[in-house]
Amino acid sequence: MKKLKINQKIEVEFELDDYPEIYLSKIADFVDAGIVITGLYQHGAPLAVKKNDIIYVYFTTDRAAYEFKSVILQRIKEPLPFILIKRPEELKRIQRRDYFRLELDGIVELNQEKKDGSIEKKEVKLMDISGGGIQIKTKLKLKEGDQIKISFKKLIKLDKLIKGKIVRKRKENFEVYKYGIEFIDISDRNREMIIQWIFNLQRKLRQKGLGR
């Protein structure tokens, strides 16, 4: 349990399909009854989790990624949304680091082929990144299933554009959309470069007191 600390960023995944996404949270406190984590949100509203829901929790350190199985003991609504979960019996080291997401404010360039064969290039706001894909925010109107190519030239020195597919679309307001993009046909070399860049940036942020 020494690897878990207060303010540690975690990802929470439910065993059942009621909540099919992976939700971001933080370790808020350690108490006799278990571990308190910050509330989980969906579309800006607290997730209505239930007692005895089985969850899987993922987190990373500088050198590795870990997971543990737990269960929700209590949903705390006031004064702020928190969730009490059972302390894990063990932590399992996993090879899941390529899918750990780092929240980040940055700019990437989308390259989309139009019907006439021309390439439209647009800079968009990067919200988070992992070895498996990115989440962006933009006014561009894209569709789930659309394939685009991504340039990370302002962040990472990759040798070519990375191909991606829109796998998730959400409307933030009347003109801005959030898109989840999954990398496809990415080489092992480029994926590893992205992963190492994420870990190096995490380390720098932690040293500056800005990371978890």
ZAMARGU-4260 file (C-alpha; in steps of 0.2 Angstrom, whole numbers, plus 5000, padded with zeros to 4 digits):
<rodrens>
0) 5000/5000/5000 | 5015/5011/5001 | 5014/5015/4983 | 4997/5023/4985 | 4997/5041/4991
5) 4985/5055/4995 | 4981/5065/4978 | 4987/5050/4968 | 4978/5050/4951 | 4969/5034/4948
10) 4957/5027/4934 | 4942/5017/4939 | 4934/5003/4929 | 4917/4994/4934 | 4916/4976/4932
15) 4898/4977/4926 | 4893/4986/4910 | 4882/4999/4919 | 4896/5011/4918 | 4906/5006/4902
20) 4919/5019/4902 | 4935/5022/4913 | 4933/5036/4925 | 4947/5047/4932 | 4948/5050/4951
25) 4961/5053/4965 | 4965/5046/4982 | 4957/5058/4995 | 4961/5049/5011 | 4965/5033/5020
30) 4953/5029/5034 | 4950/5013/5045 | 4935/5008/5035 | 4945/5009/5018 | 4951/5021/5005
35) 4941/5037/5001 | 4942/5043/4983 | 4935/5058/4974 | 4918/5056/4966 | 4917/5049/4948
40) 4908/5060/4935 | 4899/5057/4919 | 4893/5071/4908 | 4898/5083/4922 | 4886/5075/4935
45) 4892/5063/4949 | 4890/5045/4944 | 4877/5036/4954 | 4887/5022/4960 | 4880/5008/4971
50) 4886/4999/4987 | 4894/4983/4982 | 4898/4988/4965 | 4915/4979/4960 | 4928/4990/4953
55) 4946/4989/4946 | 4958/5003/4950 | 4973/5007/4940 | 4987/5019/4944 | 5005/5022/4939
60) 5022/5026/4947 | 5038/5032/4938 | 5042/5015/4934 | 5027/5004/4933 | 5008/5002/4932
65) 4997/4994/4945 | 4979/4988/4947 | 4969/4981/4961 | 4951/4974/4963 | 4940/4983/4976
70) 4922/4986/4980 | 4912/5001/4984 | 4907/5002/5002 | 4898/5019/5003 | 4894/5034/4992
75) 4897/5051/5001 | 4886/5065/4994 | 4890/5079/5006 | 4899/5091/5008 | 4907/5085/4992
80) 4905/5069/4982 | 4917/5055/4988 | 4917/5036/4987 | 4923/5024/5001 | 4931/5009/4993
85) 4938/4993/5001 | 4957/4992/5004 | 4964/4980/4992 | 4972/4964/4998 | 4986/4965/4985
90) 4992/4977/4971 | 4996/4968/4955 | 5010/4975/4943 | 5003/4976/4926 | 5009/4980/4908
95) 4995/4993/4906 | 5005/5009/4906 | 5002/5012/4887 | 4984/5015/4892 | 4986/5027/4906
100) 4980/5044/4902 | 4990/5060/4906 | 4979/5075/4907 | 4987/5089/4897 | 4984/5106/4889
105) 4993/5106/4872 | 4990/5107/4854 | 4990/5094/4840 | 4986/5095/4822 | 4973/5085/4814
110) 4975/5080/4795 | 4959/5074/4787 | 4957/5069/4769 | 4942/5077/4760 | 4932/5070/4746
115) 4941/5079/4733 | 4958/5071/4739 | 4964/5087/4747 | 4971/5087/4765 | 4963/5099/4778
120) 4974/5103/4793 | 4967/5110/4809 | 4975/5113/4826 | 4965/5107/4840 | 4966/5107/4859
125) 4974/5091/4867 | 4965/5086/4883 | 4974/5070/4888 | 4985/5057/4880 | 4990/5039/4882
130) 4999/5026/4872 | 4982/5020/4866 | 4975/5037/4860 | 4971/5055/4864 | 4956/5066/4869
135) 4953/5082/4860 | 4942/5097/4861 | 4937/5107/4845 | 4923/5115/4836 | 4926/5104/4821
140) 4912/5092/4817 | 4918/5074/4815 | 4909/5058/4816 | 4912/5042/4826 | 4922/5030/4814
145) 4931/5045/4805 | 4949/5042/4802 | 4962/5056/4803 | 4980/5058/4805 | 4988/5067/4820
150) 5004/5077/4820 | 5012/5079/4837 | 5026/5090/4830 | 5023/5103/4844 | 5025/5090/4858
155) 5034/5074/4853 | 5047/5071/4839 | 5039/5057/4830 | 5045/5052/4813 | 5028/5052/4805
160) 5009/5056/4807 | 5000/5044/4818 | 4984/5037/4811 | 4968/5038/4822 | 4950/5034/4823
165) 4936/5044/4831 | 4929/5031/4844 | 4919/5043/4855 | 4910/5060/4853 | 4902/5071/4866
170) 4895/5089/4864 | 4902/5101/4877 | 4891/5116/4873 | 4882/5122/4857 | 4898/5123/4847
175) 4912/5113/4855 | 4914/5095/4855 | 4925/5082/4864 | 4932/5068/4854 | 4941/5052/4859
180) 4953/5046/4846 | 4961/5028/4846 | 4978/5026/4838 | 4977/5013/4824 | 4991/5005/4813
185) 5004/5013/4825 | 5021/5006/4825 | 5028/4999/4841 | 5042/5012/4840 | 5031/5027/4839
190) 5019/5020/4853 | 5034/5017/4864 | 5040/5035/4861 | 5023/5042/4866 | 5024/5031/4882
195) 5041/5037/4887 | 5037/5055/4883 | 5022/5053/4895 | 5032/5046/4909 | 5046/5059/4907
200) 5033/5073/4907 | 5025/5065/4923 | 5042/5064/4931 | 5046/5083/4927 | 5028/5088/4934
205) 5031/5079/4949 | 5048/5086/4953 | 5040/5104/4950 | 5026/5099/4962 | 5013/5100/4948
210) 5010/5082/4946 | 5003/5069/4957
</rodrens>
